[in-house]
């Protein structure tokens, strides 16, 4: 409470309750200022992370567009697909085929590791991703594309292409580029 004595004669007129009240107010102001700094730092970190992600996506999209590996998607499409993506599980059985489900034991695993296992162990060089409308096939493909091509840049491994089959001549166009 030494800071109160520096106020001079005013401190002598204050009752102990008023001194405690002022002290609590001062401590509250310091705590509020500290929380303000913490929140500002968190927001600054989020903004810098978003800026770095946008820059990375811009570079990746430019390289991907130049290589012809991802022809029909804008940078905004890719950024939307990559932001906040939660890797789903996949199964080797079709739950829509309920009559045969009682004889099958579904094996669930993260979809990235399932596809990696398929690609590494298979002599087949293509994969069809099947699911109902709106289940995230395109979002998965864009995230897998990003994952594989980032790894390829580091290790020199395989590249991945996304071919939207809804476009006339999509496969032929992709094979000739």
C-alpha positions as CSV (number, residue, x, y, z in Angstrom):
1,X,0.0,0.0,0.0
2,X,3.0,2.2,-0.3
3,X,1.6,3.7,-3.5
4,X,-1.3,5.1,-1.5
5,X,1.0,7.1,0.7
6,X,2.5,8.8,-2.4
7,X,-0.9,10.4,-3.0
8,X,-0.1,12.6,0.0
9,X,-2.8,14.2,2.1
10,X,-5.5,12.6,0.1
11,X,-4.4,9.2,1.4
12,X,-4.8,10.3,5.0
13,X,-8.5,11.1,4.4
14,X,-9.3,7.7,2.9
15,X,-10.8,5.1,5.1
16,X,-9.3,1.7,5.1
17,X,-12.3,0.4,3.1
18,X,-11.8,3.2,0.5
19,X,-8.0,2.3,0.3
20,X,-8.9,-1.4,-0.3
21,X,-11.5,-0.4,-2.9
22,X,-8.9,1.7,-4.8
23,X,-6.4,-1.1,-4.5
24,X,-8.9,-3.6,-5.9
25,X,-9.7,-1.1,-8.7
26,X,-6.0,-0.7,-9.5
27,X,-5.4,-4.5,-9.5
28,X,-8.5,-4.9,-11.7
29,X,-7.1,-2.4,-14.2
30,X,-3.8,-4.2,-14.3
31,X,-5.5,-7.6,-14.8
32,X,-7.8,-6.1,-17.5
33,X,-4.8,-4.7,-19.3
34,X,-3.0,-8.1,-19.1
35,X,-6.1,-9.9,-20.5
36,X,-6.2,-7.2,-23.2
37,X,-2.6,-7.9,-24.2
38,X,-3.2,-11.7,-24.2
39,X,-6.3,-11.4,-26.4
40,X,-4.4,-9.1,-28.7
41,X,-1.6,-11.6,-29.0
42,X,-4.0,-14.4,-29.7
43,X,-5.7,-12.4,-32.4
44,X,-2.4,-11.4,-33.9
45,X,-1.2,-15.0,-34.0
46,X,-4.5,-16.1,-35.7
47,X,-4.1,-13.3,-38.3
48,X,-0.5,-14.2,-39.0
49,X,-1.4,-17.9,-39.3
50,X,-4.2,-17.0,-41.7
51,X,-1.9,-14.9,-43.7
52,X,0.8,-17.6,-43.9
53,X,-1.8,-20.2,-44.8
54,X,-3.2,-17.9,-47.6
55,X,0.3,-17.3,-48.9
56,X,1.1,-21.1,-48.8
57,X,-2.2,-21.8,-50.6
58,X,-1.6,-19.2,-53.2
59,X,1.8,-20.7,-54.0
60,X,0.5,-24.2,-54.0
61,X,-2.5,-23.3,-56.2
62,X,-0.1,-21.5,-58.6
63,X,2.1,-24.6,-58.8
64,X,-0.8,-27.0,-59.1
65,X,-2.5,-24.9,-61.8
66,X,0.8,-24.6,-63.7
67,X,1.3,-28.4,-63.5
68,X,-2.2,-29.2,-64.7
69,X,-2.8,-31.4,-61.7
70,X,-5.8,-29.6,-60.4
71,X,-7.4,-27.8,-63.3
72,X,-10.9,-26.9,-62.2
73,X,-10.6,-25.4,-58.8
74,X,-10.0,-21.8,-57.8
75,X,-7.8,-20.8,-54.9
76,X,-10.9,-20.0,-52.9
77,X,-12.3,-23.5,-53.5
78,X,-9.0,-25.0,-52.3
79,X,-8.7,-22.7,-49.3
80,X,-12.3,-23.4,-48.2
81,X,-11.7,-27.2,-48.5
82,X,-8.4,-27.1,-46.5
83,X,-9.5,-24.8,-43.7
84,X,-10.7,-26.7,-40.7
85,X,-10.8,-30.1,-42.4
86,X,-11.3,-33.1,-40.0
87,X,-10.0,-36.3,-41.5
88,X,-12.9,-38.8,-41.5
89,X,-12.8,-42.5,-41.2
90,X,-13.7,-44.8,-44.0
91,X,-14.9,-48.4,-44.1
92,X,-14.5,-51.3,-46.6
93,X,-18.3,-52.0,-46.6
94,X,-21.2,-50.0,-47.9
95,X,-23.6,-49.2,-45.1
96,X,-26.4,-48.5,-47.6
97,X,-26.4,-52.2,-48.5
98,X,-28.0,-53.2,-45.2
99,X,-29.1,-56.7,-46.2
100,X,-25.5,-57.9,-46.3
101,X,-24.2,-55.9,-43.3
102,X,-25.0,-58.7,-40.8
103,X,-22.3,-60.9,-42.5
104,X,-19.6,-58.2,-42.7
105,X,-17.4,-56.7,-40.1
106,X,-16.7,-53.1,-41.1
107,X,-13.1,-52.1,-40.7
108,X,-12.8,-48.4,-40.0
109,X,-9.7,-46.4,-40.4
110,X,-8.7,-42.8,-41.1
111,X,-9.3,-42.2,-44.8
112,X,-5.8,-40.8,-45.5
113,X,-4.0,-43.9,-44.1
114,X,-6.5,-46.2,-46.0
115,X,-5.8,-44.4,-49.3
116,X,-2.0,-44.3,-48.6
117,X,-2.1,-48.1,-47.9
118,X,-4.0,-48.7,-51.2
119,X,-1.6,-46.6,-53.2
120,X,1.5,-48.1,-51.7
121,X,0.4,-51.7,-51.9
122,X,-1.5,-51.7,-55.1
123,X,-0.3,-51.9,-58.7
124,X,-3.4,-50.0,-59.7
125,X,-2.6,-46.3,-60.4
126,X,-6.1,-44.8,-59.9
127,X,-8.7,-44.7,-57.2
128,X,-12.4,-43.9,-57.3
129,X,-13.9,-42.3,-54.3
130,X,-17.5,-43.2,-53.9
131,X,-20.0,-41.7,-51.5
132,X,-23.4,-40.1,-51.4
133,X,-24.0,-36.5,-52.5
134,X,-22.6,-34.0,-50.0
135,X,-20.5,-36.5,-48.1
136,X,-17.2,-34.6,-48.7
137,X,-15.6,-36.5,-51.7
138,X,-14.3,-33.3,-53.3
139,X,-13.1,-31.9,-50.0
140,X,-11.3,-35.1,-49.3
141,X,-9.7,-35.2,-52.7
142,X,-8.5,-31.6,-52.4
143,X,-7.0,-32.3,-48.9
144,X,-5.4,-35.5,-50.1
145,X,-4.0,-33.7,-53.1
146,X,-2.5,-31.1,-50.8
147,X,-1.1,-33.7,-48.4
148,X,0.5,-35.9,-51.1
149,X,2.0,-33.0,-53.1
150,X,3.4,-31.4,-50.0
151,X,5.0,-34.7,-49.1
152,X,6.2,-35.0,-52.7
153,X,8.0,-31.7,-52.5
154,X,9.9,-32.8,-49.4
155,X,10.7,-36.4,-50.5
156,X,10.5,-36.4,-54.3
157,X,7.8,-39.0,-54.2
158,X,4.6,-39.4,-56.3
159,X,2.4,-36.6,-57.4
160,X,-1.4,-36.6,-57.2
161,X,-3.9,-35.2,-59.6
162,X,-7.6,-34.3,-59.0
163,X,-9.7,-35.1,-62.1
164,X,-13.4,-33.9,-61.8
165,X,-15.2,-36.5,-63.9
166,X,-18.3,-34.3,-64.4
167,X,-16.5,-32.5,-67.3
168,X,-16.5,-33.8,-70.8
169,X,-13.2,-35.3,-71.8
170,X,-11.8,-34.8,-68.2
171,X,-9.6,-37.9,-68.2
172,X,-8.4,-37.5,-71.8
173,X,-7.5,-33.9,-71.1
174,X,-5.7,-34.8,-67.9
175,X,-3.7,-37.6,-69.6
176,X,-2.6,-35.4,-72.4
177,X,-1.2,-32.6,-70.1
